[in-house]
């Protein structure tokens, strides 16, 4: 069995993956918006401490993509680590590796040197507030990683793209996305900016969440036969393409995983009904609060439920109380066997243990 702690990340993503006994290993995926670090993530990490002088240990910190609702908390986590380093104090956390794709690195994977030639346009475009925020967060994390000797995406040795694999103890990790189609689309955006010599092209790209979502890391985790598909904010079609190209999905039957974190907080812009016909789970997790954005969308929940037989047993987990989502799930549950699990306000995290029956 392994365990997922989905923190209250507001409208973003922030969760821990814990596995292994007697020595537990831990992966942190995303950090939510900036306020999440001090509100809940820091306290949750401190609970990982051994009780002695050793700081909490993280095998991996994975940033799915640079967007404030995923990166903001990690910027603050690494800021605390850098401050301790500069002050000569003991580090607050022991981190073995950082997994993180910058858009520029992904562009260069297909077209070496292209991002450098466009960098002056990026710098000029960074006068726009939306661009500046995303660009600065990416730069802050890259700089902190270098200072903390966490750069290089160990053990991948480069960007995490479709087909990359590694093993952490007895946890097998396969990168499903970004796939080749996503990389091609990113390259086209940057070539267009270079050809036009126009920073507005970059501004539009950084302001368009679809661009960051193209770079989103999707991980398939396998531990003792139990599987989890962590989708970040990736588009559903790119997730399916990656699964097919890796031989994990074909037309004969849907892929079954124990846990599926819904793409982009349950947005109906990232998936279609067919996505849930092809990927099924015992545990579906929606990380959202329904406040800033209307996530999860009712259509997404309906597509999920209608993809399953009435007597199928599974659980839809919500990291926050979201009245419109709960009302829709109540309506959809009539005559069906699925359950709904909502994090209680007093609980720091919604905890899902893979291996438990749905």
DOKEPA-318567 format. One line per 10 residues: their letters; for each residue x, y, z of C-alpha. Coordinates in Angstrom, 3 decimals. Example, Ala and Ser with C-alpha at 12.3 -4.5 7.8 and 13.67 -1.06 7.14 Angstrom:
2
AS) 12.300:-4.500:7.800  13.670:-1.060:7.140
***
This chain:
358
XXXXXXXXXX) 0.000:0.000:0.000  0.994:3.587:-0.420  -0.577:6.807:0.726  -1.439:10.174:-0.796  -1.917:13.263:1.360  -3.803:15.872:-0.679  -3.456:19.165:1.151  -5.876:22.058:1.031  -4.191:23.706:-1.953  -7.128:26.083:-2.543
XXXXXXXXXX) -7.518:26.243:-6.343  -4.194:24.467:-6.952  -2.321:21.205:-6.412  -0.146:20.159:-3.481  0.206:16.601:-2.219  2.570:14.047:-0.751  3.127:10.493:-1.937  4.353:8.204:0.866  5.502:4.613:0.448  7.802:1.966:1.890
XXXXXXXXXX) 8.223:0.357:5.307  9.799:0.480:7.784  11.652:3.492:6.349  9.015:5.634:4.684  9.938:7.465:1.497  8.248:10.672:0.368  7.605:12.608:-2.840  6.137:16.105:-2.786  4.196:17.028:-5.917  3.565:20.774:-6.375
XXXXXXXXXX) 3.210:23.375:-3.670  -0.091:25.083:-4.388  -0.366:28.903:-4.432  2.097:30.845:-2.290  -0.014:30.966:0.881  -0.364:27.173:1.029  3.223:26.739:2.207  2.762:28.490:5.528  -0.908:27.547:5.911  -0.513:23.775:5.615
XXXXXXXXXX) 2.452:22.436:3.646  5.167:23.467:6.111  3.304:21.891:9.019  2.657:18.700:7.108  6.319:18.395:6.178  7.401:18.925:9.765  5.274:15.937:10.730  7.585:13.827:8.574  10.478:14.463:10.957  11.969:11.476:12.734
XXXXXXXXXX) 11.768:13.137:16.109  15.546:13.582:16.310  17.789:16.290:14.933  17.418:15.182:11.311  15.176:17.425:9.176  12.167:16.027:7.303  13.418:14.063:4.300  11.958:14.288:0.798  13.206:11.865:-1.850  11.805:14.104:-4.597
XXXXXXXXXX) 10.102:17.446:-5.001  8.264:17.455:-8.331  6.886:20.646:-9.861  4.443:19.583:-12.560  4.655:22.961:-14.327  5.278:26.638:-13.654  1.922:28.131:-12.765  1.241:29.980:-9.526  -1.315:27.479:-8.209  1.348:24.765:-8.411
XXXXXXXXXX) 4.646:26.637:-8.030  3.963:29.398:-5.505  4.330:27.206:-2.426  7.511:25.602:-3.732  9.082:29.022:-4.320  8.594:29.703:-0.612  9.825:26.248:0.437  13.071:26.706:-1.480  13.346:30.276:-0.214  13.412:28.918:3.355
XXXXXXXXXX) 16.062:26.374:2.360  18.193:29.058:0.702  17.853:31.370:3.709  19.074:28.633:6.051  21.959:27.921:3.688  22.968:31.594:3.573  22.688:31.944:7.357  24.778:28.834:7.959  21.856:27.149:9.720  20.721:23.553:9.468
XXXXXXXXXX) 18.445:23.049:6.459  14.725:22.851:7.267  14.343:19.928:4.834  16.590:17.334:3.267  15.699:17.113:-0.433  17.411:14.566:-2.669  16.124:15.725:-6.064  13.980:18.313:-7.822  12.027:17.296:-10.932  11.043:20.337:-12.946
XXXXXXXXXX) 10.680:21.201:-16.629  11.058:24.802:-17.678  9.289:25.757:-20.891  12.642:26.940:-22.269  14.282:23.553:-21.645  11.452:21.772:-23.412  11.705:24.110:-26.394  15.445:23.413:-26.627  14.882:19.666:-26.465  13.468:19.817:-29.995
XXXXXXXXXX) 15.291:22.927:-31.216  18.623:23.468:-29.422  19.388:27.147:-28.931  15.919:28.399:-29.846  15.040:29.579:-26.344  18.280:31.591:-26.071  17.530:33.388:-29.314  14.081:34.304:-28.026  15.228:35.250:-24.507  15.490:38.998:-25.273
XXXXXXXXXX) 11.827:38.935:-26.280  10.964:37.080:-23.070  12.776:39.746:-21.039  10.868:42.499:-22.852  7.570:40.645:-22.445  8.210:40.289:-18.708  7.011:43.861:-18.232  3.536:42.298:-18.404  2.404:41.267:-14.886  1.175:37.793:-15.884
XXXXXXXXXX) 4.376:37.034:-17.744  6.565:38.471:-15.004  4.964:36.297:-12.315  5.369:33.039:-14.228  8.826:33.914:-15.555  10.063:34.978:-12.113  8.778:31.824:-10.415  10.537:29.638:-12.951  13.760:31.613:-12.525  13.508:31.549:-8.701
XXXXXXXXXX) 13.145:27.775:-8.681  15.970:27.254:-11.175  18.288:29.517:-9.161  17.405:27.827:-5.869  17.898:24.382:-7.401  21.344:25.346:-8.612  22.369:26.841:-5.262  21.075:23.782:-3.405  22.732:21.406:-5.897  19.365:20.052:-7.012
XXXXXXXXXX) 19.576:20.983:-10.686  19.725:18.388:-13.447  16.548:16.383:-12.795  18.445:13.549:-11.123  18.463:10.728:-12.175  16.863:11.666:-15.522  19.689:14.007:-16.482  17.434:16.296:-18.494  13.800:17.298:-19.007  11.136:14.809:-17.966
XXXXXXXXXX) 9.352:13.835:-21.173  7.317:10.907:-22.430  8.973:7.540:-21.873  11.519:8.571:-19.230  11.642:6.079:-16.366  13.276:5.647:-12.988  12.823:3.727:-9.753  12.854:5.156:-6.243  13.289:2.204:-3.943  10.357:0.035:-4.953
XXXXXXXXXX) 8.364:2.845:-6.569  8.484:2.706:-10.369  8.026:6.065:-12.096  7.119:6.499:-15.771  6.767:9.916:-17.408  3.658:9.911:-19.638  3.767:13.566:-20.728  4.710:16.029:-22.074  4.567:14.027:-25.291  6.063:14.824:-28.685
XXXXXXXXXX) 2.941:16.669:-29.857  3.099:19.014:-26.854  6.797:19.695:-27.457  6.110:20.428:-31.121  3.396:22.917:-30.211  5.691:24.669:-27.738  8.429:24.893:-30.368  6.004:26.413:-32.870  5.015:29.136:-30.369  8.632:30.139:-29.808
XXXXXXXXXX) 9.519:30.040:-33.526  6.556:32.295:-34.212  7.846:34.772:-31.628  11.331:34.699:-33.134  10.083:35.171:-36.704  7.899:38.117:-35.761  10.382:39.618:-33.303  7.338:40.532:-31.270  7.280:40.268:-27.439  3.467:40.307:-27.594
XXXXXXXXXX) 3.630:36.738:-28.907  5.495:35.729:-25.745  3.090:37.732:-23.586  0.156:35.895:-25.129  1.929:32.570:-24.631  2.759:33.135:-20.959  -0.701:34.563:-20.286  -2.360:31.548:-21.935  -2.520:28.753:-19.375  -2.625:26.229:-22.208
XXXXXXXXXX) 1.069:26.886:-22.846  2.110:26.061:-19.292  -0.237:23.089:-19.402  1.544:21.765:-22.496  4.672:21.455:-20.364  2.868:19.745:-17.483  4.573:16.592:-16.204  2.309:13.522:-16.026  3.571:10.624:-13.909  2.447:7.019:-13.706
XXXXXXXXXX) 3.506:5.544:-10.363  3.578:1.792:-9.696  4.213:0.249:-6.291  3.692:-3.448:-5.613  1.048:-3.683:-8.325  -0.786:-0.533:-7.265  -0.923:2.367:-9.734  -1.549:6.103:-9.675  -1.802:8.504:-12.604  -0.867:12.068:-11.643
XXXXXXXXXX) -1.882:14.418:-14.437  -0.973:17.951:-13.324  -2.786:20.356:-15.636  -2.102:18.354:-18.796  -4.672:18.092:-21.571  -6.494:14.796:-21.596  -5.667:14.085:-25.228  -1.944:14.420:-24.501  -2.277:12.058:-21.531  -4.022:9.469:-23.705
XXXXXXXXXX) -1.467:9.863:-26.492  1.392:9.326:-24.069  -0.257:6.228:-22.608  -0.814:4.772:-26.086  2.694:5.465:-27.296  4.102:3.776:-24.196  1.969:0.678:-24.817  -0.070:1.262:-21.661  -3.366:1.829:-23.447  -4.943:0.262:-26.538
XXXXXXXXXX) -8.393:-0.137:-28.051  -9.080:-3.495:-26.401  -9.945:-2.175:-22.948  -9.577:0.930:-20.785  -6.550:1.441:-18.574  -7.347:0.821:-14.912  -5.419:2.668:-12.217  -5.989:2.673:-8.500  -5.871:6.478:-8.293  -6.410:9.183:-10.892
XXXXXXXXXX) -5.823:12.832:-10.055  -8.135:14.625:-12.471  -6.370:16.933:-14.940  -6.538:20.670:-14.242  -8.711:20.418:-11.136  -11.618:18.871:-13.040  -11.857:21.540:-15.728  -14.019:20.660:-18.726  -11.448:22.407:-20.951  -8.800:19.727:-20.401
XXXXXXXXXX) -10.812:16.545:-20.849  -13.697:15.195:-22.868  -16.122:12.402:-22.087  -13.922:9.891:-23.917  -11.052:10.442:-21.491  -12.943:8.703:-18.692  -14.017:5.924:-21.029  -10.342:5.104:-21.560  -8.904:5.691:-18.079  -10.774:4.324:-15.064
XXXXXXXXXX) -9.893:4.351:-11.400  -10.959:3.192:-7.957  -10.156:6.636:-6.544  -10.715:9.874:-8.486  -9.239:12.956:-6.795  -10.232:16.554:-7.523  -7.903:19.189:-6.052  -9.925:22.415:-6.141  -12.003:24.767:-4.019  -14.510:26.044:-6.570
XXXXXXXXXX) -13.856:29.660:-5.571  -11.556:31.356:-8.068  -12.507:29.026:-10.913  -15.573:26.864:-11.406  -13.628:23.674:-10.744  -14.581:20.897:-10.968  -17.005:21.545:-13.778  -20.325:19.692:-13.545  -19.866:18.327:-17.075  -16.566:16.750:-16.049
XXXXXXXXXX) -18.216:15.035:-13.092  -21.064:13.838:-15.299  -18.662:12.431:-17.907  -16.798:10.604:-15.157  -19.899:9.024:-13.653  -21.518:8.169:-16.974  -18.339:6.360:-18.050  -18.916:3.792:-15.303  -21.543:1.074:-14.870  -24.198:1.799:-12.229
XXXXXXXXXX) -22.928:-0.979:-9.963  -19.228:0.024:-10.207  -17.726:0.846:-6.827  -15.318:3.770:-6.690  -14.841:7.015:-4.777  -14.740:10.629:-5.941  -12.584:12.624:-3.517  -12.798:16.421:-3.134  -10.062:18.328:-1.328  -12.573:21.018:-0.301
XXXXXXXXXX) -16.251:21.440:0.373  -17.633:22.685:-2.972  -21.434:23.018:-2.833  -22.120:22.959:-6.587  -19.891:19.905:-7.101  -21.382:18.016:-4.165  -24.904:18.800:-5.365  -24.068:17.465:-8.814  -22.502:14.303:-7.383  -25.561:13.759:-5.190
XXXXXXXXXX) -27.780:14.016:-8.259  -25.539:11.660:-10.231  -25.363:9.114:-7.398  -29.013:8.107:-7.671  -29.089:4.418:-8.553  -25.292:4.181:-8.540  -22.775:2.578:-6.190  -19.989:5.174:-6.080  -19.106:7.137:-2.964  -18.053:10.725:-2.311
XXXXXXXXXX) -15.325:11.750:0.133  -14.763:15.400:1.099  -11.897:16.645:3.260  -13.229:17.822:6.591  -12.349:21.484:7.283  -10.506:20.504:10.462  -8.289:18.039:8.606  -4.999:19.274:7.173  -5.133:16.807:4.281  -7.409:14.428:2.452
XXXXXXXX) -5.648:11.075:2.840  -6.136:8.282:0.303  -4.466:4.933:0.915  -4.056:2.857:-2.226  -4.862:-0.733:-1.477  -7.993:0.124:0.500  -11.183:-1.016:-1.157  -13.200:1.835:-2.705
***
